[in-house]
Amino acid sequence: MKRALLPLAVLGFLAVSVPAMAVPTQGVFGFTTSSTVELVIDGTTTFLAADTGWYSAAGVHHASIPNYFAGFCGVDNCAVEEEIRDFAVFDLGEFTGGATSAVIRLFNPAGGYVSPNPSELFRLYDVSTGVRDLVADQTDATDIFDDLGSGLVFGSRIVTSADDGTFVEITLNADGLDSLNRAIGSWAVGGALDLSEAPAPEPVPEPATLLLLGSGLILGRRLRKRC
């Protein structure tokens, strides 16, 4: 059956037409279900992410969902067309700095690369938002969404469908290393796709239907596996 990135939650039924044009999904790390993100310092010390997640452009975050999809979710997979940015938080324990190299490894499952483009550019960013706010449930935290894709770039990587089923490794640059070495206790990074080359809208041949609850559209934003 068709896999959905951002499913629609429903309780009532009322059909409406979908617009005649739609932008396809353009993203990476789709369908991730657990925090399979690692920070490897100096090639010897590995920290598993203590928390991962995503924020929508509307500022929505579900604390119970560890999915770290990043990119643009189109109507072919989502209830609403919207950019999504991700994050990872690491508990550094007794780490006190002095790292000379560090790599962040993000698992990209089979089918995790979802784009009509042959490749996509994913970047890691600094995060100024406090960890407590970052990992909490949010409904309109557009400032946090903005934070996850702006500021200092800590590293980048071209991702393709060939990266499905593998760890995407991103080496931290000088700014990333400096931030890591100054961190105390916990450290977070944001992630965003470069959407400057968005795919062209695709025609929808037949009007589809969406389900409404009462008088309001229920926008299910949970990222999940094929249903």
VMD Tcl script that draws the C-alpha trace (Angstrom):
set ca {
  {0.00 0.00 0.00}
  {1.07 3.63 -0.42}
  {3.55 4.91 2.12}
  {2.65 8.16 3.88}
  {5.10 10.62 5.38}
  {2.56 12.88 7.10}
  {-0.77 11.03 7.42}
  {-4.18 12.66 7.81}
  {-6.02 12.13 11.13}
  {-9.78 11.80 10.68}
  {-13.00 11.34 12.63}
  {-15.65 12.80 10.29}
  {-16.15 12.65 6.56}
  {-16.55 15.50 4.08}
  {-14.98 15.53 0.61}
  {-13.20 18.54 -0.83}
  {-11.13 18.96 -3.97}
  {-7.34 19.06 -3.92}
  {-5.77 21.93 -5.94}
  {-5.01 21.06 -9.56}
  {-1.25 21.45 -9.05}
  {0.87 19.90 -6.32}
  {4.57 19.96 -5.41}
  {6.10 16.50 -4.88}
  {7.98 15.54 -1.74}
  {11.64 16.53 -1.69}
  {13.29 15.10 1.42}
  {15.76 12.85 3.17}
  {15.60 10.61 6.26}
  {11.97 9.75 5.62}
  {10.26 6.95 7.54}
  {12.81 6.95 10.35}
  {11.29 5.40 13.46}
  {14.05 5.55 16.07}
  {16.96 7.76 17.11}
  {19.59 6.10 14.92}
  {21.86 9.15 14.90}
  {25.41 9.03 16.22}
  {28.16 11.49 17.09}
  {31.65 10.01 16.71}
  {34.47 12.03 18.29}
  {38.07 11.51 17.18}
  {37.08 8.20 15.64}
  {36.94 6.47 19.00}
  {34.11 7.80 21.18}
  {30.51 7.38 20.04}
  {27.44 9.07 21.51}
  {23.98 7.97 20.44}
  {21.49 10.81 20.08}
  {19.47 11.21 23.27}
  {16.61 12.72 21.25}
  {15.74 13.40 17.62}
  {12.72 14.95 15.95}
  {11.38 17.47 13.46}
  {9.58 20.80 13.33}
  {7.17 21.85 10.63}
  {7.16 25.36 9.16}
  {4.07 25.98 11.29}
  {6.15 25.34 14.40}
  {4.65 21.95 15.27}
  {6.74 19.33 17.10}
  {5.60 16.04 18.64}
  {7.91 15.02 21.48}
  {6.89 11.37 21.21}
  {8.00 11.05 17.56}
  {11.76 10.47 16.99}
  {11.46 10.72 13.19}
  {14.06 13.12 11.74}
  {12.76 13.73 8.22}
  {14.09 16.92 6.62}
  {12.93 18.66 3.46}
  {9.65 19.54 1.83}
  {6.70 17.22 2.29}
  {4.35 17.41 -0.68}
  {0.76 16.26 -1.05}
  {1.92 12.98 -2.57}
  {2.95 11.96 0.96}
  {1.49 14.53 3.34}
  {-1.77 16.09 4.36}
  {-0.35 19.57 3.78}
  {2.57 20.88 1.72}
  {5.14 22.16 4.20}
  {8.86 22.35 4.90}
  {10.18 20.15 7.72}
  {13.48 20.59 9.60}
  {15.05 18.11 11.99}
  {17.29 18.08 15.06}
  {19.41 15.78 17.19}
  {20.42 16.20 20.83}
  {23.43 14.45 22.34}
  {24.12 13.84 26.03}
  {27.89 14.37 26.21}
  {28.31 12.93 29.71}
  {31.81 13.63 30.98}
  {33.15 14.92 27.66}
  {35.09 18.11 28.39}
  {36.23 19.22 24.96}
  {39.50 18.84 23.11}
  {38.05 16.99 20.11}
  {40.12 17.31 16.94}
  {37.53 15.71 14.65}
  {33.90 14.68 14.84}
  {31.38 13.05 12.51}
  {27.60 12.92 12.77}
  {26.08 9.76 11.30}
  {22.37 9.73 10.43}
  {20.76 6.47 9.34}
  {18.76 6.81 6.12}
  {16.44 3.78 5.84}
  {15.33 2.07 2.65}
  {13.11 4.59 0.87}
  {14.36 7.40 3.09}
  {15.44 9.45 0.09}
  {12.19 10.82 -1.35}
  {12.73 13.27 -4.21}
  {12.27 13.63 -7.97}
  {15.76 15.19 -8.03}
  {18.89 13.02 -8.50}
  {20.48 14.53 -5.38}
  {19.74 16.83 -2.45}
  {21.98 19.00 -0.26}
  {21.50 18.52 3.50}
  {23.14 20.91 5.98}
  {23.73 20.81 9.75}
  {23.22 24.06 11.68}
  {23.95 25.43 15.12}
  {21.02 25.52 17.55}
  {20.48 28.41 19.95}
  {17.18 27.10 21.34}
  {17.47 25.58 24.79}
  {17.29 21.78 24.85}
  {14.27 21.72 27.18}
  {12.22 23.82 24.73}
  {13.63 22.02 21.69}
  {12.47 18.55 22.75}
  {9.10 19.61 24.21}
  {5.73 19.36 22.46}
  {5.14 22.54 20.46}
  {2.25 23.84 18.36}
  {3.36 27.22 16.97}
  {7.10 27.49 17.67}
  {8.04 28.97 14.30}
  {11.10 30.54 15.93}
  {12.47 27.07 16.67}
  {11.77 25.95 13.10}
  {13.70 29.00 11.88}
  {16.56 28.23 14.28}
  {17.03 24.70 12.91}
  {17.90 25.96 9.44}
  {19.78 29.21 10.04}
  {22.94 30.52 11.65}
  {26.28 28.76 11.49}
  {26.60 25.79 9.15}
  {28.38 22.90 10.88}
  {28.74 20.68 7.80}
  {26.90 19.47 4.72}
  {26.47 16.45 2.53}
  {25.00 15.61 -0.87}
  {22.46 12.80 -0.40}
  {21.08 10.53 -3.13}
  {18.95 7.41 -3.37}
  {22.21 5.43 -3.19}
  {22.34 6.42 0.50}
  {19.15 4.48 1.28}
  {19.85 1.80 3.86}
  {23.12 3.43 4.97}
  {24.45 5.95 7.47}
  {24.89 9.42 5.97}
  {28.11 10.77 7.50}
  {28.79 14.49 7.88}
  {32.16 15.71 9.16}
  {31.92 18.75 11.41}
  {33.77 21.82 10.16}
  {35.74 24.24 12.36}
  {32.59 25.99 13.60}
  {30.97 22.69 14.48}
  {34.03 21.47 16.36}
  {34.30 24.73 18.27}
  {30.66 24.50 19.32}
  {31.04 20.87 20.37}
  {34.17 21.54 22.39}
  {32.48 24.41 24.25}
  {29.34 22.39 25.03}
  {28.61 21.34 28.61}
  {26.30 18.42 29.33}
  {24.27 18.35 26.12}
  {24.68 19.57 22.56}
  {22.18 19.94 19.72}
  {22.33 20.36 15.96}
  {19.63 21.29 13.47}
  {19.23 19.99 9.95}
  {17.61 21.38 6.81}
  {17.52 20.59 3.13}
  {18.54 23.19 0.55}
  {15.21 23.78 -1.20}
  {16.52 26.42 -3.61}
  {15.93 24.00 -6.50}
  {12.38 22.95 -5.75}
  {10.78 20.50 -8.19}
  {8.12 21.89 -10.50}
  {4.49 21.42 -9.51}
  {2.83 18.33 -10.95}
  {-0.73 18.26 -12.31}
  {-3.26 16.22 -10.38}
  {-5.26 14.32 -13.05}
  {-8.38 13.73 -10.94}
  {-9.69 15.68 -7.94}
  {-8.80 13.74 -4.80}
  {-10.66 13.95 -1.52}
  {-9.52 15.01 1.90}
  {-11.36 14.21 5.09}
  {-12.59 16.96 7.35}
  {-13.42 16.87 11.02}
  {-16.37 19.15 11.81}
  {-15.52 22.48 10.20}
  {-11.74 22.20 10.52}
  {-9.16 20.25 8.57}
  {-7.19 17.86 10.76}
  {-3.58 18.04 9.62}
  {-1.83 14.87 10.74}
  {1.83 15.61 10.90}
  {3.17 12.36 12.30}
  {5.84 10.73 10.19}
  {5.28 6.98 9.99}
  {5.95 3.82 8.02}
  {3.93 2.47 5.12}
  {0.39 1.75 6.23}
}
mol new
graphics top color blue
foreach p $ca { graphics top sphere $p radius 0.5 }
foreach p [lrange $ca 0 end-1] q [lrange $ca 1 end] { graphics top cylinder $p $q radius 0.2 }
display resetview
